[in-house]
Amino acid sequence: QVQLVESGGGLVQAGGSLRLSCAASGSNFVIDAAGWYREAHGNRRELVAGITSAGTTNYDDSVKGRFTISRDNAKNTVYLQMNSLKPEDTGFYYCNADMTSLGNWYRDYWGQGTQVTVSS
């Protein structure tokens, strides 16, 4: 059974950086389109950054110029580099992805989430 496994969260001071990683755990599963979502203060999950299989990216206005989403297809991993972090970036970050395996699609999978806390 495939899973998306996230890592890289933690506690950082304002102005600092973190890099989140999202990898598919099952063999033969390839991440297609993916996105990072943030859930904070009991609000619904909101898209922070997305990337297509071709590498096209999009960002929420609140993180443009500070966050970068990227992918390493050889490692089947998607990253979120977060720089110039602000306290309002605090939240639980989730990876979401569509995947393919042996010609089959596996859509809308979520990772377990990772906590990011930015102190002022």
N, CA, C and O atoms as CSV, one atom per row, in Angstrom:
chain,resi,resn,atom,element,x,y,z
A,1,GLN,N,N,0.841,-1.182,0.000
A,1,GLN,CA,C,0.000,0.000,0.000
A,1,GLN,C,C,0.879,1.235,0.000
A,1,GLN,O,O,1.817,1.347,0.789
A,2,VAL,N,N,0.567,2.155,-0.887
A,2,VAL,CA,C,1.402,3.339,-1.001
A,2,VAL,C,C,1.062,4.353,0.082
A,2,VAL,O,O,-0.088,4.468,0.503
A,3,GLN,N,N,2.052,5.065,0.514
A,3,GLN,CA,C,1.865,6.163,1.447
A,3,GLN,C,C,2.740,7.328,1.008
A,3,GLN,O,O,3.781,7.143,0.378
A,4,LEU,N,N,2.297,8.527,1.353
A,4,LEU,CA,C,3.137,9.708,1.204
A,4,LEU,C,C,3.741,9.998,2.570
A,4,LEU,O,O,3.025,10.138,3.562
A,5,VAL,N,N,5.038,10.084,2.609
A,5,VAL,CA,C,5.739,10.265,3.873
A,5,VAL,C,C,6.409,11.634,3.861
A,5,VAL,O,O,7.242,11.931,3.005
A,6,GLU,N,N,6.027,12.456,4.829
A,6,GLU,CA,C,6.571,13.806,4.925
A,6,GLU,C,C,7.623,13.874,6.024
A,6,GLU,O,O,7.596,13.109,6.988
A,7,SER,N,N,8.535,14.796,5.853
A,7,SER,CA,C,9.539,15.052,6.876
A,7,SER,C,C,10.018,16.485,6.740
A,7,SER,O,O,9.785,17.146,5.728
A,8,GLY,N,N,10.698,16.951,7.791
A,8,GLY,CA,C,11.348,18.250,7.703
A,8,GLY,C,C,10.715,19.356,8.513
A,8,GLY,O,O,11.250,20.464,8.546
A,9,GLY,N,N,9.607,19.105,9.161
A,9,GLY,CA,C,9.016,20.142,9.975
A,9,GLY,C,C,9.812,20.385,11.236
A,9,GLY,O,O,10.793,19.693,11.510
A,10,GLY,N,N,9.380,21.384,12.010
A,10,GLY,CA,C,10.052,21.669,13.256
A,10,GLY,C,C,9.777,23.063,13.748
A,10,GLY,O,O,8.871,23.747,13.272
A,11,LEU,N,N,10.573,23.471,14.709
A,11,LEU,CA,C,10.457,24.792,15.320
A,11,LEU,C,C,11.599,25.663,14.823
A,11,LEU,O,O,12.760,25.255,14.845
A,12,VAL,N,N,11.262,26.858,14.378
A,12,VAL,CA,C,12.276,27.759,13.864
A,12,VAL,C,C,11.902,29.186,14.235
A,12,VAL,O,O,10.723,29.505,14.394
A,13,GLN,N,N,12.896,30.032,14.371
A,13,GLN,CA,C,12.629,31.434,14.660
A,13,GLN,C,C,12.214,32.170,13.392
A,13,GLN,O,O,12.552,31.758,12.283
A,14,ALA,N,N,11.492,33.246,13.566
A,14,ALA,CA,C,11.095,34.065,12.424
A,14,ALA,C,C,12.339,34.485,11.644
A,14,ALA,O,O,13.361,34.864,12.217
A,15,GLY,N,N,12.220,34.406,10.325
A,15,GLY,CA,C,13.346,34.702,9.456
A,15,GLY,C,C,14.155,33.483,9.069
A,15,GLY,O,O,15.003,33.549,8.179
A,16,GLY,N,N,13.897,32.375,9.731
A,16,GLY,CA,C,14.627,31.152,9.464
A,16,GLY,C,C,14.062,30.379,8.293
A,16,GLY,O,O,13.148,30.831,7.603
A,17,SER,N,N,14.635,29.190,8.084
A,17,SER,CA,C,14.265,28.359,6.942
A,17,SER,C,C,14.026,26.914,7.361
A,17,SER,O,O,14.598,26.425,8.335
A,18,LEU,N,N,13.180,26.260,6.611
A,18,LEU,CA,C,12.959,24.827,6.749
A,18,LEU,C,C,12.729,24.259,5.362
A,18,LEU,O,O,12.283,24.963,4.456
A,19,ARG,N,N,13.036,22.975,5.204
A,19,ARG,CA,C,12.709,22.295,3.954
A,19,ARG,C,C,11.897,21.054,4.265
A,19,ARG,O,O,12.330,20.180,5.016
A,20,LEU,N,N,10.729,20.991,3.684
A,20,LEU,CA,C,9.865,19.826,3.838
A,20,LEU,C,C,10.074,18.887,2.656
A,20,LEU,O,O,10.330,19.321,1.533
A,21,SER,N,N,9.961,17.601,2.932
A,21,SER,CA,C,10.086,16.575,1.890
A,21,SER,C,C,8.853,15.686,1.903
A,21,SER,O,O,8.251,15.437,2.948
A,22,CYS,N,N,8.496,15.216,0.721
A,22,CYS,CA,C,7.348,14.317,0.574
A,22,CYS,C,C,7.746,13.233,-0.409
A,22,CYS,O,O,8.050,13.517,-1.567
A,23,ALA,N,N,7.746,11.986,0.054
A,23,ALA,CA,C,8.151,10.877,-0.788
A,23,ALA,C,C,7.086,9.789,-0.776
A,23,ALA,O,O,6.414,9.573,0.232
A,24,ALA,N,N,6.942,9.116,-1.894
A,24,ALA,CA,C,6.026,7.983,-1.974
A,24,ALA,C,C,6.742,6.743,-1.463
A,24,ALA,O,O,7.868,6.453,-1.865
A,25,SER,N,N,6.076,6.013,-0.570
A,25,SER,CA,C,6.753,4.891,0.073
A,25,SER,C,C,6.677,3.597,-0.719
A,25,SER,O,O,7.553,2.744,-0.578
A,26,GLY,N,N,5.667,3.430,-1.538
A,26,GLY,CA,C,5.504,2.173,-2.245
A,26,GLY,C,C,6.365,2.094,-3.481
A,26,GLY,O,O,6.609,3.100,-4.147
A,27,SER,N,N,6.829,0.891,-3.787
A,27,SER,CA,C,7.638,0.720,-4.991
A,27,SER,C,C,6.755,0.826,-6.224
A,27,SER,O,O,5.572,0.490,-6.179
A,28,ASN,N,N,7.316,1.281,-7.293
A,28,ASN,CA,C,6.630,1.441,-8.570
A,28,ASN,C,C,5.612,2.576,-8.585
A,28,ASN,O,O,4.916,2.759,-9.584
A,29,PHE,N,N,5.512,3.336,-7.508
A,29,PHE,CA,C,4.607,4.481,-7.489
A,29,PHE,C,C,5.387,5.734,-7.842
A,29,PHE,O,O,6.451,6.002,-7.285
A,30,VAL,N,N,4.840,6.497,-8.777
A,30,VAL,CA,C,5.482,7.715,-9.243
A,30,VAL,C,C,4.581,8.904,-8.944
A,30,VAL,O,O,3.409,8.915,-9.320
A,31,ILE,N,N,5.128,9.893,-8.272
A,31,ILE,CA,C,4.354,11.100,-7.978
A,31,ILE,C,C,4.145,11.887,-9.256
A,31,ILE,O,O,5.103,12.172,-9.975
A,32,ASP,N,N,2.911,12.237,-9.543
A,32,ASP,CA,C,2.589,13.065,-10.710
A,32,ASP,C,C,2.463,14.500,-10.231
A,32,ASP,O,O,3.472,15.100,-9.862
A,33,ALA,N,N,1.275,15.074,-10.221
A,33,ALA,CA,C,1.086,16.419,-9.672
A,33,ALA,C,C,1.057,16.342,-8.149
A,33,ALA,O,O,0.603,15.351,-7.577
A,34,ALA,N,N,1.544,17.394,-7.503
A,34,ALA,CA,C,1.589,17.388,-6.042
A,34,ALA,C,C,1.415,18.802,-5.511
A,34,ALA,O,O,1.596,19.788,-6.225
A,35,GLY,N,N,1.057,18.867,-4.231
A,35,GLY,CA,C,0.915,20.166,-3.608
A,35,GLY,C,C,1.164,20.081,-2.120
A,35,GLY,O,O,1.042,19.022,-1.504
A,36,TRP,N,N,1.510,21.210,-1.568
A,36,TRP,CA,C,1.656,21.345,-0.115
A,36,TRP,C,C,0.518,22.212,0.396
A,36,TRP,O,O,0.240,23.284,-0.142
A,37,TYR,N,N,-0.137,21.723,1.450
A,37,TYR,CA,C,-1.261,22.418,2.059
A,37,TYR,C,C,-0.932,22.743,3.513
A,37,TYR,O,O,-0.162,22.040,4.168
A,38,ARG,N,N,-1.523,23.800,3.987
A,38,ARG,CA,C,-1.312,24.209,5.377
A,38,ARG,C,C,-2.670,24.267,6.087
A,38,ARG,O,O,-3.662,24.765,5.556
A,39,GLU,N,N,-2.661,23.739,7.299
A,39,GLU,CA,C,-3.850,23.792,8.154
A,39,GLU,C,C,-3.438,24.467,9.450
A,39,GLU,O,O,-2.543,23.994,10.151
A,40,ALA,N,N,-4.100,25.580,9.767
A,40,ALA,CA,C,-3.707,26.341,10.945
A,40,ALA,C,C,-4.929,26.884,11.667
A,40,ALA,O,O,-5.923,27.264,11.047
A,41,HIS,N,N,-4.835,26.910,12.978
A,41,HIS,CA,C,-5.861,27.542,13.815
A,41,HIS,C,C,-7.252,26.957,13.562
A,41,HIS,O,O,-8.256,27.666,13.628
A,42,GLY,N,N,-7.296,25.665,13.275
A,42,GLY,CA,C,-8.576,25.024,13.062
A,42,GLY,C,C,-9.238,25.361,11.746
A,42,GLY,O,O,-10.369,24.951,11.488
A,43,ASN,N,N,-8.531,26.110,10.911
A,43,ASN,CA,C,-9.085,26.444,9.595
A,43,ASN,C,C,-8.928,25.266,8.639
A,43,ASN,O,O,-8.200,24.313,8.917
A,44,ARG,N,N,-9.611,25.350,7.532
A,44,ARG,CA,C,-9.498,24.280,6.542
A,44,ARG,C,C,-8.108,24.326,5.905
A,44,ARG,O,O,-7.423,25.349,5.941
A,45,ARG,N,N,-7.718,23.218,5.335
A,45,ARG,CA,C,-6.433,23.153,4.654
A,45,ARG,C,C,-6.457,24.045,3.423
A,45,ARG,O,O,-7.413,24.045,2.648
A,46,GLU,N,N,-5.397,24.793,3.268
A,46,GLU,CA,C,-5.299,25.693,2.121
A,46,GLU,C,C,-4.037,25.384,1.339
A,46,GLU,O,O,-2.996,25.065,1.912
A,47,LEU,N,N,-4.143,25.481,0.034
A,47,LEU,CA,C,-2.996,25.205,-0.822
A,47,LEU,C,C,-1.947,26.300,-0.645
A,47,LEU,O,O,-2.241,27.490,-0.764
A,48,VAL,N,N,-0.736,25.878,-0.363
A,48,VAL,CA,C,0.386,26.796,-0.247
A,48,VAL,C,C,1.175,26.850,-1.548
A,48,VAL,O,O,1.536,27.927,-2.024
A,49,ALA,N,N,1.438,25.684,-2.115
A,49,ALA,CA,C,2.203,25.609,-3.364
A,49,ALA,C,C,1.875,24.315,-4.079
A,49,ALA,O,O,1.616,23.293,-3.443
A,50,GLY,N,N,1.888,24.358,-5.409
A,50,GLY,CA,C,1.620,23.174,-6.204
A,50,GLY,C,C,2.614,23.040,-7.329
A,50,GLY,O,O,3.221,24.020,-7.761
A,51,ILE,N,N,2.777,21.812,-7.804
A,51,ILE,CA,C,3.695,21.554,-8.911
A,51,ILE,C,C,3.112,20.459,-9.784
A,51,ILE,O,O,2.591,19.462,-9.284
A,52,THR,N,N,3.202,20.653,-11.091
A,52,THR,CA,C,2.705,19.645,-12.021
A,52,THR,C,C,3.813,18.645,-12.327
A,52,THR,O,O,4.951,18.803,-11.886
A,53,SER,N,N,3.464,17.619,-13.085
A,53,SER,CA,C,4.455,16.616,-13.471
A,53,SER,C,C,5.530,17.240,-14.361
A,53,SER,O,O,6.663,16.761,-14.411
A,54,ALA,N,N,5.163,18.308,-15.058
A,54,ALA,CA,C,6.127,18.978,-15.937
A,54,ALA,C,C,6.964,20.010,-15.202
A,54,ALA,O,O,7.892,20.587,-15.770
A,55,GLY,N,N,6.637,20.241,-13.942
A,55,GLY,CA,C,7.420,21.190,-13.160
A,55,GLY,C,C,6.847,22.589,-13.073
A,55,GLY,O,O,7.473,23.480,-12.499
A,56,THR,N,N,5.664,22.798,-13.635
A,56,THR,CA,C,5.018,24.098,-13.510
A,56,THR,C,C,4.548,24.291,-12.072
A,56,THR,O,O,3.972,23.385,-11.470
A,57,THR,N,N,4.798,25.475,-11.530
A,57,THR,CA,C,4.493,25.719,-10.125
A,57,THR,C,C,3.474,26.847,-9.947
A,57,THR,O,O,3.313,27.706,-10.814
A,58,ASN,N,N,2.807,26.820,-8.822
A,58,ASN,CA,C,1.933,27.925,-8.437
A,58,ASN,C,C,1.995,28.081,-6.930
A,58,ASN,O,O,2.254,27.122,-6.203
A,59,TYR,N,N,1.753,29.304,-6.468
A,59,TYR,CA,C,1.906,29.625,-5.057
A,59,TYR,C,C,0.759,30.490,-4.567
A,59,TYR,O,O,0.181,31.281,-5.313
A,60,ASP,N,N,0.446,30.315,-3.282
A,60,ASP,CA,C,-0.446,31.256,-2.638
A,60,ASP,C,C,0.289,32.594,-2.521
A,60,ASP,O,O,1.506,32.626,-2.338
A,61,ASP,N,N,-0.449,33.683,-2.628
A,61,ASP,CA,C,0.181,34.995,-2.584
A,61,ASP,C,C,0.978,35.212,-1.299
A,61,ASP,O,O,1.971,35.940,-1.303
A,62,SER,N,N,0.560,34.596,-0.220
A,62,SER,CA,C,1.202,34.836,1.072
A,62,SER,C,C,2.619,34.274,1.145
A,62,SER,O,O,3.392,34.656,2.023
A,63,VAL,N,N,2.963,33.376,0.233
A,63,VAL,CA,C,4.290,32.743,0.294
A,63,VAL,C,C,5.141,33.024,-0.930
A,63,VAL,O,O,6.295,32.598,-0.994
A,64,LYS,N,N,4.591,33.732,-1.896
A,64,LYS,CA,C,5.361,34.020,-3.108
A,64,LYS,C,C,6.634,34.769,-2.769
A,64,LYS,O,O,6.633,35.725,-1.994
A,65,GLY,N,N,7.717,34.309,-3.371
A,65,GLY,CA,C,9.012,34.937,-3.125
A,65,GLY,C,C,9.734,34.393,-1.908
A,65,GLY,O,O,10.914,34.682,-1.709
A,66,ARG,N,N,9.047,33.614,-1.093
A,66,ARG,CA,C,9.674,33.043,0.109
A,66,ARG,C,C,9.741,31.518,0.054
A,66,ARG,O,O,10.706,30.923,0.533
A,67,PHE,N,N,8.749,30.901,-0.514
A,67,PHE,CA,C,8.691,29.438,-0.587
A,67,PHE,C,C,8.961,28.980,-2.015
A,67,PHE,O,O,8.617,29.665,-2.978
A,68,THR,N,N,9.576,27.823,-2.130
A,68,THR,CA,C,9.822,27.223,-3.445
A,68,THR,C,C,9.473,25.752,-3.396
A,68,THR,O,O,10.006,25.000,-2.580
A,69,ILE,N,N,8.572,25.347,-4.278
A,69,ILE,CA,C,8.252,23.932,-4.411
A,69,ILE,C,C,9.065,23.365,-5.568
A,69,ILE,O,O,9.217,24.009,-6.606
A,70,SER,N,N,9.580,22.166,-5.383
A,70,SER,CA,C,10.391,21.542,-6.426
A,70,SER,C,C,10.220,20.037,-6.342
A,70,SER,O,O,9.610,19.511,-5.411
A,71,ARG,N,N,10.770,19.359,-7.331
A,71,ARG,CA,C,10.663,17.908,-7.332
A,71,ARG,C,C,11.953,17.302,-7.854
A,71,ARG,O,O,12.646,17.882,-8.690
A,72,ASP,N,N,12.254,16.125,-7.338
A,72,ASP,CA,C,13.384,15.339,-7.812
A,72,ASP,C,C,12.786,14.032,-8.294
A,72,ASP,O,O,12.494,13.143,-7.494
A,73,ASN,N,N,12.605,13.915,-9.586
A,73,ASN,CA,C,11.930,12.736,-10.133
A,73,ASN,C,C,12.745,11.464,-9.917
A,73,ASN,O,O,12.181,10.377,-9.789
A,74,ALA,N,N,14.055,11.598,-9.876
A,74,ALA,CA,C,14.892,10.415,-9.651
A,74,ALA,C,C,14.659,9.842,-8.257
A,74,ALA,O,O,14.751,8.633,-8.042
A,75,LYS,N,N,14.358,10.729,-7.319
A,75,LYS,CA,C,14.100,10.289,-5.942
A,75,LYS,C,C,12.610,10.182,-5.649
A,75,LYS,O,O,12.201,9.789,-4.556
A,76,ASN,N,N,11.800,10.543,-6.660
A,76,ASN,CA,C,10.351,10.473,-6.475
A,76,ASN,C,C,9.920,11.249,-5.238
A,76,ASN,O,O,9.137,10.764,-4.421
A,77,THR,N,N,10.445,12.458,-5.117
A,77,THR,CA,C,10.243,13.271,-3.927
A,77,THR,C,C,9.900,14.702,-4.338
A,77,THR,O,O,10.430,15.237,-5.312
A,78,VAL,N,N,9.005,15.297,-3.571
A,78,VAL,CA,C,8.642,16.701,-3.764
A,78,VAL,C,C,9.085,17.465,-2.524
A,78,VAL,O,O,8.953,16.971,-1.405
A,79,TYR,N,N,9.609,18.665,-2.721
A,79,TYR,CA,C,10.143,19.465,-1.630
A,79,TYR,C,C,9.395,20.794,-1.529
A,79,TYR,O,O,8.810,21.286,-2.494
A,80,LEU,N,N,9.439,21.352,-0.317
A,80,LEU,CA,C,8.984,22.718,-0.122
A,80,LEU,C,C,10.061,23.429,0.691
A,80,LEU,O,O,10.214,23.195,1.889
A,81,GLN,N,N,10.802,24.300,0.014
A,81,GLN,CA,C,11.813,25.110,0.680
A,81,GLN,C,C,11.132,26.367,1.192
A,81,GLN,O,O,10.542,27.124,0.420
A,82,MET,N,N,11.216,26.582,2.481
A,82,MET,CA,C,10.552,27.719,3.106
A,82,MET,C,C,11.596,28.647,3.710
A,82,MET,O,O,12.295,28.276,4.653
A,83,ASN,N,N,11.698,29.831,3.173
A,83,ASN,CA,C,12.644,30.827,3.652
A,83,ASN,C,C,11.908,32.031,4.225
A,83,ASN,O,O,10.716,32.224,3.985
A,84,SER,N,N,12.635,32.829,4.979
A,84,SER,CA,C,12.052,34.043,5.572
A,84,SER,C,C,10.739,33.729,6.262
A,84,SER,O,O,9.734,34.410,6.059
A,85,LEU,N,N,10.762,32.700,7.072
A,85,LEU,CA,C,9.534,32.240,7.707
A,85,LEU,C,C,8.981,33.278,8.667
A,85,LEU,O,O,9.723,34.012,9.320
A,86,LYS,N,N,7.660,33.320,8.733
A,86,LYS,CA,C,6.942,34.253,9.592
A,86,LYS,C,C,6.075,33.471,10.579
A,86,LYS,O,O,5.707,32.331,10.297
A,87,PRO,N,N,5.749,34.048,11.706
A,87,PRO,CA,C,4.866,33.350,12.655
A,87,PRO,C,C,3.551,32.900,12.024
A,87,PRO,O,O,3.003,31.868,12.409
A,88,GLU,N,N,3.052,33.650,11.076
A,88,GLU,CA,C,1.788,33.270,10.438
A,88,GLU,C,C,1.929,32.071,9.500
A,88,GLU,O,O,0.926,31.564,8.996
A,89,ASP,N,N,3.157,31.614,9.260
A,89,ASP,CA,C,3.360,30.393,8.494
A,89,ASP,C,C,3.166,29.145,9.359
A,89,ASP,O,O,3.152,28.027,8.844
A,90,THR,N,N,3.018,29.334,10.655
A,90,THR,CA,C,2.844,28.215,11.565
A,90,THR,C,C,1.610,27.410,11.204
A,90,THR,O,O,0.558,27.966,10.891
A,91,GLY,N,N,1.754,26.089,11.252
A,91,GLY,CA,C,0.632,25.213,10.968
A,91,GLY,C,C,1.099,23.811,10.703
A,91,GLY,O,O,2.289,23.499,10.755
A,92,PHE,N,N,0.112,22.959,10.413
A,92,PHE,CA,C,0.417,21.585,10.031
A,92,PHE,C,C,0.442,21.551,8.509
A,92,PHE,O,O,-0.516,21.963,7.855
A,93,TYR,N,N,1.522,21.068,7.961
A,93,TYR,CA,C,1.698,21.034,6.514
A,93,TYR,C,C,1.498,19.617,6.006
A,93,TYR,O,O,2.067,18.659,6.529
A,94,TYR,N,N,0.672,19.510,4.970
A,94,TYR,CA,C,0.342,18.215,4.390
A,94,TYR,C,C,0.754,18.193,2.922
A,94,TYR,O,O,0.601,19.175,2.195
A,95,CYS,N,N,1.276,17.054,2.516
A,95,CYS,CA,C,1.558,16.809,1.107
A,95,CYS,C,C,0.368,16.085,0.495
A,95,CYS,O,O,-0.207,15.182,1.104
A,96,ASN,N,N,0.010,16.489,-0.704
A,96,ASN,CA,C,-1.063,15.838,-1.444
A,96,ASN,C,C,-0.554,15.529,-2.841
A,96,ASN,O,O,0.121,16.358,-3.452
A,97,ALA,N,N,-0.864,14.367,-3.344
A,97,ALA,CA,C,-0.343,14.017,-4.665
A,97,ALA,C,C,-1.227,13.015,-5.390
A,97,ALA,O,O,-1.926,12.203,-4.784
A,98,ASP,N,N,-1.165,13.107,-6.701
A,98,ASP,CA,C,-1.666,12.045,-7.567
A,98,ASP,C,C,-0.462,11.202,-7.961
A,98,ASP,O,O,0.630,11.721,-8.191
A,99,MET,N,N,-0.679,9.906,-8.034
A,99,MET,CA,C,0.430,9.013,-8.355
A,99,MET,C,C,-0.001,8.015,-9.420
A,99,MET,O,O,-1.188,7.746,-9.607
A,100,THR,N,N,0.980,7.483,-10.102
A,100,THR,CA,C,0.726,6.420,-11.059
A,100,THR,C,C,1.575,5.213,-10.686
A,100,THR,O,O,2.647,5.339,-10.095
A,101,SER,N,N,1.077,4.067,-11.041
A,101,SER,CA,C,1.819,2.835,-10.820
A,101,SER,C,C,1.354,1.797,-11.831
A,101,SER,O,O,0.193,1.388,-11.841
A,102,LEU,N,N,2.277,1.384,-12.674
A,102,LEU,CA,C,1.992,0.322,-13.636
A,102,LEU,C,C,0.744,0.623,-14.453
A,102,LEU,O,O,-0.061,-0.267,-14.725
A,103,GLY,N,N,0.592,1.881,-14.840
A,103,GLY,CA,C,-0.520,2.275,-15.689
A,103,GLY,C,C,-1.786,2.637,-14.962
A,103,GLY,O,O,-2.764,3.033,-15.597
A,104,ASN,N,N,-1.805,2.514,-13.644
A,104,ASN,CA,C,-2.993,2.859,-12.866
A,104,ASN,C,C,-2.775,4.186,-12.145
A,104,ASN,O,O,-1.657,4.536,-11.768
A,105,TRP,N,N,-3.883,4.918,-11.966
A,105,TRP,CA,C,-3.825,6.183,-11.264
A,105,TRP,C,C,-4.283,6.009,-9.819
A,105,TRP,O,O,-5.201,5.249,-9.508
A,106,TYR,N,N,-3.601,6.745,-8.965
A,106,TYR,CA,C,-3.956,6.793,-7.539
A,106,TYR,C,C,-4.034,8.275,-7.194
A,106,TYR,O,O,-3.012,8.941,-7.033
A,107,ARG,N,N,-5.244,8.777,-7.085
A,107,ARG,CA,C,-5.431,10.231,-7.002
A,107,ARG,C,C,-5.748,10.696,-5.586
A,107,ARG,O,O,-6.364,9.983,-4.794
A,108,ASP,N,N,-5.307,11.912,-5.299
A,108,ASP,CA,C,-5.701,12.613,-4.077
A,108,ASP,C,C,-5.256,11.893,-2.816
A,108,ASP,O,O,-6.052,11.695,-1.898
A,109,TYR,N,N,-4.006,11.507,-2.768
A,109,TYR,CA,C,-3.452,10.905,-1.567
A,109,TYR,C,C,-2.857,12.004,-0.676
A,109,TYR,O,O,-2.308,12.998,-1.149
A,110,TRP,N,N,-2.994,11.772,0.649
A,110,TRP,CA,C,-2.477,12.731,1.622
A,110,TRP,C,C,-1.412,12.072,2.489
A,110,TRP,O,O,-1.501,10.893,2.829
A,111,GLY,N,N,-0.412,12.856,2.833
A,111,GLY,CA,C,0.547,12.408,3.815
A,111,GLY,C,C,0.003,12.615,5.220
A,111,GLY,O,O,-1.107,13.117,5.396
A,112,GLN,N,N,0.780,12.232,6.205
A,112,GLN,CA,C,0.337,12.309,7.591
A,112,GLN,C,C,0.473,13.711,8.167
A,112,GLN,O,O,-0.090,14.007,9.221
A,113,GLY,N,N,1.207,14.565,7.493
A,113,GLY,CA,C,1.384,15.935,7.947
A,113,GLY,C,C,2.616,16.103,8.808
A,113,GLY,O,O,3.095,15.166,9.447
A,114,THR,N,N,3.115,17.328,8.805
A,114,THR,CA,C,4.262,17.655,9.642
A,114,THR,C,C,4.063,19.072,10.193
A,114,THR,O,O,3.622,19.976,9.483
A,115,GLN,N,N,4.398,19.238,11.465
A,115,GLN,CA,C,4.165,20.503,12.131
A,115,GLN,C,C,5.299,21.476,11.854
A,115,GLN,O,O,6.477,21.130,11.946
A,116,VAL,N,N,4.921,22.685,11.516
A,116,VAL,CA,C,5.875,23.782,11.366
A,116,VAL,C,C,5.464,24.875,12.348
A,116,VAL,O,O,4.333,25.359,12.315
A,117,THR,N,N,6.384,25.254,13.211
A,117,THR,CA,C,6.121,26.305,14.186
A,117,THR,C,C,7.182,27.381,14.044
A,117,THR,O,O,8.380,27.107,14.117
A,118,VAL,N,N,6.725,28.611,13.840
A,118,VAL,CA,C,7.642,29.736,13.680
A,118,VAL,C,C,7.437,30.676,14.863
A,118,VAL,O,O,6.353,31.227,15.054
A,119,SER,N,N,8.473,30.847,15.638
A,119,SER,CA,C,8.379,31.714,16.811
A,119,SER,C,C,8.806,33.130,16.462
A,119,SER,O,O,9.662,33.350,15.604
A,120,SER,N,N,8.199,34.069,17.137
A,120,SER,CA,C,8.516,35.480,16.852
A,120,SER,C,C,9.670,35.972,17.709
A,120,SER,O,O,10.068,37.132,17.601
